[in-house]
Amino acid sequence: MDTIALYRTHQHQWIREDRKGGQAGRLPLKPLERRSLVVVHVDEADRRNRLVQITGEGVALLKAALPSWRETHARLDSALGEGVPDRMRTDLRAMPLAAATLAGAADTE
């Protein structure tokens, strides 16, 4: 099984760290656990963190959903027009940093 590292935010939501150490997205784990798609373990190196493993059932579901996901995104990209999807994704990736910057600026005012 693949494992990803998670840490808890002040809002008690789990955040996955991407390979560069940045935040990659919020993960609602309980529904995935209930469906046996992932298994969550306490990180023994830092008990505040959790390690999440995708199960065989989770991998199978992901593989089954992937063709539909790819087709849907290809249709959306085509409808948006050339260059728009890439710009949109770039802008969306920049939003967490922008929000953090704004929050930091608000704290200093």
C-alpha positions as CSV (number, residue, x, y, z in Angstrom):
1,M,0.0,0.0,0.0
2,D,1.1,3.6,-0.7
3,T,1.5,5.8,2.4
4,I,1.1,9.6,2.6
5,A,1.9,11.8,5.6
6,L,-0.7,14.0,7.1
7,Y,-0.8,16.6,9.9
8,R,-3.7,18.2,11.7
9,T,-4.6,21.8,11.2
10,H,-6.0,24.1,13.9
11,Q,-9.5,23.4,12.4
12,H,-8.9,19.7,13.0
13,Q,-8.9,18.9,9.3
14,W,-6.2,16.7,7.8
15,I,-3.7,18.2,5.3
16,R,-1.5,16.2,3.0
17,E,2.0,17.4,2.4
18,D,3.1,17.3,-1.2
19,R,6.6,16.3,-2.2
20,K,7.9,19.8,-1.9
21,G,6.6,20.1,1.7
22,G,3.7,22.4,0.8
23,Q,0.0,21.8,1.4
24,A,-1.6,19.7,-1.3
25,G,-5.1,19.6,-0.1
26,R,-7.6,18.8,2.6
27,L,-8.6,15.2,3.0
28,P,-11.9,14.1,4.5
29,L,-10.6,10.8,5.9
30,K,-13.6,9.4,7.9
31,P,-15.8,8.6,4.9
32,L,-12.9,6.9,3.2
33,E,-12.1,4.9,6.4
34,R,-15.8,3.8,6.7
35,R,-15.7,2.5,3.1
36,S,-12.4,0.7,3.8
37,L,-10.7,2.6,1.1
38,V,-7.9,3.8,3.4
39,V,-6.4,2.8,6.7
40,V,-5.1,5.5,9.1
41,H,-2.2,4.9,11.5
42,V,-0.7,7.2,14.1
43,D,2.8,8.4,13.1
44,E,5.1,7.0,15.7
45,A,7.7,9.7,15.0
46,D,5.1,12.4,15.8
47,R,1.9,11.2,17.3
48,R,0.1,14.4,16.3
49,N,0.4,13.2,12.7
50,R,-1.3,10.4,10.8
51,L,-0.1,8.1,8.1
52,V,-2.7,7.1,5.6
53,Q,-2.5,4.0,3.4
54,I,-4.8,3.3,0.5
55,T,-6.2,-0.2,0.6
56,G,-6.5,-2.7,-2.2
57,E,-10.2,-1.8,-2.4
58,G,-9.3,1.9,-2.6
59,V,-6.8,1.2,-5.4
60,A,-9.4,-0.8,-7.3
61,L,-12.0,2.0,-7.0
62,L,-9.4,4.6,-8.1
63,K,-8.5,2.6,-11.1
64,A,-12.1,2.1,-12.1
65,A,-12.9,5.8,-11.7
66,L,-9.8,7.0,-13.6
67,P,-11.1,6.6,-17.2
68,S,-14.2,8.6,-16.4
69,W,-12.2,11.3,-14.6
70,R,-9.8,11.6,-17.6
71,E,-12.7,11.8,-20.1
72,T,-14.5,14.4,-18.1
73,H,-11.4,16.6,-17.6
74,A,-10.5,16.2,-21.3
75,R,-14.0,17.5,-22.3
76,L,-13.8,20.3,-19.8
77,D,-10.4,21.3,-21.0
78,S,-11.6,21.3,-24.6
79,A,-14.7,23.4,-23.8
80,L,-12.5,26.0,-21.9
81,G,-10.2,26.5,-24.9
82,E,-6.5,26.4,-25.4
83,G,-4.4,27.6,-22.4
84,V,-7.3,28.3,-20.1
85,P,-7.1,25.0,-18.2
86,D,-3.4,25.4,-17.5
87,R,-3.9,29.1,-16.3
88,M,-6.8,28.1,-14.2
89,R,-4.8,25.3,-12.5
90,T,-1.9,27.6,-11.9
91,D,-4.2,30.2,-10.3
92,L,-5.8,27.6,-8.1
93,R,-2.5,26.3,-6.9
94,A,-1.5,29.9,-5.9
95,M,-4.6,30.4,-3.8
96,P,-3.4,28.8,-0.5
97,L,-0.3,30.9,-0.5
98,A,-2.3,34.0,-1.3
99,A,-4.8,33.2,1.4
100,A,-2.0,32.7,3.9
101,T,-0.4,35.9,2.9
102,L,-3.7,37.8,3.3
103,A,-4.2,36.2,6.7
104,G,-0.7,37.2,7.8
105,A,-1.3,40.7,6.7
106,A,-4.6,40.9,8.6
107,D,-2.8,39.7,11.8
108,T,-0.3,42.6,11.5
109,E,-3.0,45.3,11.1
